[in-house]
Amino acid sequence: QLSENPPNHILFLTNLPEETNELMLSMLFNQFPGFKEVRLVPGRHDIAFVEFDTEVQAGAAPEGLE
């Protein structure tokens, strides 16, 4: 689930499945221009941050996953 917040170059992901890892998310978001990195929150398997070069690129990623 993606939280609805003002435009930002970092996506905040929540409610991720327990088996989610950085490699899985990197492979998923690597298909989008401007992808930089994924960071999982230590001790919280269900939260991650996905960073892009620009707000526009970050905003296009969720649309591409629908």
C-alpha positions as CSV (number, residue, x, y, z in Angstrom):
1,Q,0.0,0.0,0.0
2,L,1.3,3.5,-0.9
3,S,0.5,6.3,1.5
4,E,-1.1,9.4,0.0
5,N,1.2,12.3,0.8
6,P,2.4,15.5,-1.0
7,P,4.8,14.8,-3.9
8,N,8.2,13.5,-2.8
9,H,11.0,11.7,-4.5
10,I,10.8,8.9,-1.9
11,L,7.8,6.5,-1.8
12,F,6.7,5.2,1.6
13,L,5.4,1.6,1.3
14,T,3.3,0.0,4.1
15,N,1.5,-3.3,4.6
16,L,4.2,-5.2,2.8
17,P,4.1,-9.1,3.1
18,E,6.3,-10.6,5.7
19,E,8.5,-12.3,3.0
20,T,9.3,-9.0,1.4
21,N,13.0,-8.1,1.1
22,E,15.2,-5.4,-0.5
23,L,16.1,-7.6,-3.5
24,M,12.4,-8.2,-4.3
25,L,11.5,-4.5,-4.1
26,S,14.6,-3.5,-6.1
27,M,13.7,-5.9,-8.9
28,L,10.2,-4.5,-8.9
29,F,11.1,-0.8,-9.0
30,N,14.2,-1.1,-11.1
31,Q,11.9,-1.1,-14.2
32,F,11.1,2.5,-13.5
33,P,13.3,5.5,-14.7
34,G,15.1,7.3,-11.9
35,F,15.0,4.4,-9.4
36,K,17.8,4.8,-6.9
37,E,17.4,2.5,-3.9
38,V,15.1,0.6,-1.5
39,R,15.4,0.8,2.3
40,L,13.5,-1.5,4.6
41,V,12.9,-0.3,8.1
42,P,14.9,-2.4,10.6
43,G,12.6,-4.5,12.7
44,R,9.6,-3.7,10.5
45,H,9.2,-6.1,7.6
46,D,6.0,-4.3,6.5
47,I,7.5,-0.8,5.8
48,A,10.0,0.3,3.2
49,F,11.2,3.5,1.4
50,V,11.8,3.6,-2.3
51,E,14.0,6.5,-3.6
52,F,13.9,8.0,-7.0
53,D,15.8,10.9,-8.6
54,T,12.7,13.2,-8.9
55,E,9.2,13.6,-7.6
56,V,7.8,13.0,-11.1
57,Q,9.6,9.7,-11.4
58,A,8.5,8.6,-7.9
59,G,4.9,9.6,-8.8
60,A,4.9,7.5,-12.0
61,A,6.0,4.3,-10.3
62,P,2.7,3.5,-8.4
63,E,0.7,4.2,-11.6
64,G,2.9,1.8,-13.5
65,L,2.2,-0.9,-10.9
66,E,-1.6,-0.7,-11.2
